[in-house]
């Protein structure tokens, strides 16, 4: 699954991400998130993913970032 949140900034980029995964407690597939090249937005997104116990990698594509989140992370407390 690819979720494109380019053009959105905190907290809207997180809201859009969650909207795509609405109703799921555990995500059992790899998710790629396309983000603008903003350090502050990336930092907030990383904090959120870590709180979900998600493992991820960041790939810098020059004009945007691609955050690859491994399968099996939890959106429920």
NORNORLIN-V665089 format. One line per field, one symbol per residue. phi: phi as a letter, one per 30 degrees, with the letter a starting at -180 (. if undefined). burial: b if it has 9 or more other C-alpha atoms within 8 Angstrom, else e. A space follows every 50 residues. Layout:
# NORNORLIN-V665089
phi = ???
burial = ???
This chain:
# NORNORLIN-V665089
phi = .ccccdjcbecdddddedddcejcccccbdbcccbddcddddeddddddd dciccbbccdcjcacccccddibccce
burial = eebebbeeeeeebbebbeeeeeeeebbeebbbbbbbbeeebbebbeeebb ebebbeeeeeeeebbbbbbbbbbbbee
